[in-house]
């Protein structure tokens, strides 16, 4: 049954808007080429979208042709403004963007563990309000939030998870009350997977697992292009996975004794210490990420020096200036990375055995710091442990993947609402 004229118009308008989002400004002729629609149909939809304030002339094509240059049409980016939040146990980061995701302002605030619930919530909400004001983006249309813990798949609300600050849940309620904006909450690891799939290491994969390695551990599962959350929103809570090499078993309220005890930031820092790698102030970055990065640098320099000893010796001396000698011994750094890969392979192999994703992305600050040096080690161990072929990749967005994923989620939500046809 053919679509009615009104339905066809809606379909054509949404198609044109998605093309303008993906490709950037286009001429009417280019829209005709991409959509396969007739010239009069394209002219009508451009007129409708312009009248609705969704599309505007943003320039000319610059093509060499007789007569005037063709006008370029683009989405009106400031039609709506968005905010993205990365909520951690130690603070909040926020960015404000336009409808196309162009970043207008960024800010962060640390929130100490001894800060009361009310003051912590107030600091976080004030941060969002001030960032929006700085960007000239008030009122906000949609706010995307990435937070640790479980998201109830039925309500979309952050559940009361043991070990997380009370202000996390109160913040969501406060944002609903203080801002005239739609608020979308998602687990931080799921958002990181979305960002790595759209803009990072998994752009060519519609099935993969992201193994999050930051202050804590987690996993996100994407199968056939869809994020899988599970019956209670707990898919990927790998920190609670019972594993060998720990002294106890995890409980319903504490992941101590689970995979977190092998691969959390504190566990990795302790492992590094066993191999003589230490670090001081990390500037807020997870200590484990700093240690892994320095180990990778030491191994990389050693391997490069074996190829070009004289030239590399000069570079290594310069690069190592001011660093503790214990961080630069390549053999100990190599042994540390091998031991870490042994640990990570346990979690990755468990995921691969159940899901057969074909690809595991080592995400978060630690995964990014490990680069291909750590990823290759984990992949080699998986190949020995399982008959299932599993590629292991280093995440490229690091800890920033959560904030980026929150922005992508906010943008998608806002565009779905704004680009929707008007109610009849």
N, C-alpha and C positions, 0 to 999 in steps of 0.2 A: 504494500500500500504506500503510495507516494506521500511525502511529507506535505502538510498544508503550507501555504505561502508564509504564514507567520512563523511556523516551526523552521522552515528553510532559512528565513532571515536570521533567526536566532543562531542556527548552526553556522551560517556563513560569517556572522559577526564574531562569534567565538573563535572560529578558525582564523580570521584575519587578525584578531587581537593576539592570539598565541603566536602567530608568525611574526608580528611586530615585536613581541617580547623576545623571541628567540633570535631573530635576524637583525633587529634594530630597525631604524627608519627605512621605509620602502616607498617606491613610487606606486601609483595606481597600476602602471604597466607591470611592475614586478609582482604586485599582489595578484594580478590576473594570471601571471605565469605560474606562481607558486600554488594558487588555489585551483586553477583550471576553470574558474568562473568566467562568464562573459563580461565584456567591457561595461555594458549598462548595469549589470548586477554589482560589479565592483564599485562603480560610481555611486550607486545607491547606498551601498554599505558604508563607504567612506563618508557620505553626507550624513547618514544616521549617526555614525560614531563621533563625527565632529560636532554635531548638534547636541549629543549627549555629554560632551566634554571629556570624552575618553581619548580622542585622537586630535592632533593639531598639526598644522604645517610646521616643520622644524628646519626646513632648508630646501635646497634644490639639488637635483641629481648630479649636475656638473657634466652630464654627457654631451659629447659633441654632436649636435643635431641642429637641423634648421628650426627656426622659431625659438620660443622661450624654453628654458630647461624645465623638465618635469618636476613638479613639487614632491618633496619627500614628506611622508606622513609618519608620525611617531606617537607612541603612547604618552599621554600627559602624566609625567612622572610625579608631579606634586599634587595629583588628584587625591592622594592619600599618603599618610606617613605611618611608618611602622617602627616598632622597637623590638629588640632581641635581648634576652637576658641569659647569662650563664650564672646559675646560682650554685655556689660551692659552699662547703662547710666553713671556709675561711673568708668568704667575701662574695661580692657580686660584680660582674662586668656587664655593661650595657652598650649597645650601639643603636643609633637611630638612623633610619634610611627612608628613601622615597619608595614609591610603588614598584619601581623596577629594581630595587635592591641597592641603589647607589647610597653609599654611607655618607651621612651628613654630620654625625657626631659620635664620639666614643668616650667612655668614662668607666671608672671602676672605683670601688671602695672596699677596704678590708674590714671585716667584721670579726672581732676577736671572740674566742670561745667563752669569755666571761661577760660578754655583752648580753643584756637581758633581751627577752623576746620582743617587747614593745619597742625599745630603742633600735634593735636590729632591723625590725620591719620598717620603722620610720626612716632609717638611713637608706635602705634599699629603695623605698618608694620615692624619697627625695632625690635620689640619684637619677631615677628614670625621669622625673619631672624636670629636673635641671638640664638634663641632656636634651630633652625634647624642646625646652625653651631655647637653649643655645642654638639648636638646629633650626629654629623657627618652624617647628613641626607640631605644634599643639593646635587642635587636639589630635591625639594618636588614633588611628583607625584599628590597628591590630597589634597585639603584643604576643610574641612567642617566647616561651620560657623553657630552658633546659635545666633540669634538676636531677640530682641523684635520688634513688628510691623508686618505688613502684607507682605507676600511673594506672588508676582503675580504668579498664577498657570500656566499662559501661557508662561511667560518668565523666571520664577525662580528668578526674581530680587526682592530686597527689595524695597517696595514701600515707597513713601514719606508719612510718618505717622506723624500727628500732635503731638507735644510734645516730639518727639525723636530728639536727636542731629543730626545735618547735617552730622557730621563725620561718622556716621554709614553707610550711603549710599556711601559716598566717599571712605570709607575703602574698600568696595567690589571692586570698580573700580580700586583702587590703587593696590590691591593684584593681580588682573588680569594683570595689567601693569608691576608690579615689579617681579612677580614670574612666572616661566615657568610651572605652575601647573593648573590643573583643579580646579575650585572653585565652591563649592556647598553651597547655602545659604538656611537655613530653619528657621522657627519660633522657638523660644527657647522652648515654651511649647510643641510643636510637638516633638522636639528632646527629651525632658524629658520623654514624653510618650513612645517613642521608647526605651529609656534606661530602664525604669521601666518594660517594657514588655519583653525585652531580658534578663535583669540581675537583676531586682528588684521585686517590689511587685505584678506585673501583669504577671508573667511568665506563669501562667496557664490559662490566659484569652486571647481570641481572640476578645472579645468585652468588652470594658470598656471606662470610661471617666477619664481623669486625670484633677483634679482641682488644678491649680498651685497657690501656696500661698507663695510668696516671697516678694520682695519690692512692686510688683504689683500683679494683679490677671490675670488669663487666664484659658483656658480649652483646652484640646486636645481630639478629638473623634476618637476612633478606633472601627470600626465595621467590623466584620467578617475578622479580621486580617489586614484590610486596613485602613490607616490614611485618614480621610476625611477632606479636606481643604475648600470646598465650592466654589461657583462660582467666588468669588473675593479673595479667600485665607483667608477669615475672620471667618471661623468656629471656635467657641470657644472664641470669643472676649467678654467674659462674664463680663468684667469690665464695659461694657456699658449697661448691663441688668438693666432695671428699676426695683427697688425693694422697698418694704415698709421700713420705718425706716430712710429715708433720707429726706432732706429738699427741694430738687429740683429734676429735671429730667436731665439725661445726654443729651448731644448734640452731633452732628456729629464730633465736634472737641474737646470735653472734656468729660471724663467719670465721672466727679464729679456728684454725685447724683445717680450713678449706683452702681452695686455690689461692685465696687472698693472702694466706700465710706464706705462700711461695713467691707470689708475683706482685704484691702490693708495694708501694714505694718504700715503706719501712723495711720490708723483707729484702728488697733488692739492695738497699743501702747497707744492710747488715752483711749480705753476701759479698758486696764489694769490699767491705772492710776485711773480710777473711782473706782477700787477695791483695791487701795493701793499698786499696784505693780509698781515699778519703776526700772530703770537700768541706769547705766552710760555708759562709753565707751564699745562698743560691738566688737571692733576689726574688723570692716568691715562687720560683720554679721548683717542681718536685725534685728533691735531692737525688732520687734515682735517675731522673733524666739527665742531670748534670754528670753523674758518674758514668752512665752508659755512653754519653757523648764523648767524654774524655777517653774512655776505653777504646771507642771506635777510632778516634783521632790517633791514638797511640799505635793501634794495629795498622791503620792505613799508612801512617808515616813509615812504619817499619817495613811494610811491603813495598812502598815506593822507594825507600832507601836501598832495598835489595836490587832494584832495577837501575837506579841512578844514584849511587852512594854519595858522590861529592856534592852534587847540587842539592840533594835532599837533606844532607846534613846541615847545610846553611839554613834551609827553610825550617827544619825541625828545631834548631836552636832558637830561631826567632819566634816560632809558634809557641815554644815551651817556656819562654821568658816569664818569670814570676809565678810559675806553677810548681806545686810540690813535686819533687822527683818521683814520689811514690805513684803519682798519677800517670807517669809517662813511660813506665817500664812495659814494653810491648808484650813480653812473655806472660806477665801477670795479668795484663789487660786481656790478652787472648784467652787465658784460662778462665777469667771471670766471665767473659762473653759466652764461652762454651758451657759453663755451669748454669748461666742464666738461660741459655737456649734449651738446656735439658729441662729446666723447670717450665718454661713457656710451652714446650712441646707437649707436656702432659695435658695442659688445658686445651691446646689446639687439637691434639689427637682425639680427645674426648668429643669435641665439637664435630670433628671430621667424621668420626665413626658413626655418630647418630644422624648427621645431616648430609654428609657427602657434598659440601658446598663447592668443592673444586678450587676455592680461593679463601685464604684467611688473610685479612689485613691487620697488621699490628698497629693499632691506633693509639691516640693519646700522646702525651709528651715523651714517654719512654719509647714507644714504637717509632716515633719520628726521629728521636735521637739515635736509635739503633741503626737506622738507615738499612741499606741492603746487606751490610755486614752482619747484623743480627738476624735479619729476615732469612738470609741464605742458610744460616746455621740452624734455625728452627725448621726450615723446609727439609734440610738434609736429614734431620732426626725424624720428621714425619714420614719420610720415604722409607726409613728403616722400620718404623713402628706399624705402618698400615699399608695394605695393598691399594688403597684409594689414592689416586693422584691428586695432590693438594698443593697448589701454588701458594707461597707465602710472600706477601708484599709489605713493605714499610709504608705506613700512612704518611701522607705529605702535608696534612693540615695540623697535625699535633693537637695540643689542647684547644687551639682556636676553632677546631671543628665543631664544638658544641655551640658556640656563639653563631657560627656561620649556618649551622643546621637550624638553629632557632629562627634566624632571619629568613631562610628559605621557607620554613613552615609558615611564618607570619605572612610572607609575600604570597605564597600559594593560597592561604586562607583569605587574604584581602582581595586578591584578584578573582577568586571564585565568586565572592560576593559582589564585587563592583562590576565585574564583567557579565554577571547574570542578567537575563532579560528583566525588564520592569514587570512588577506584578500587574496582572490584568484584572 
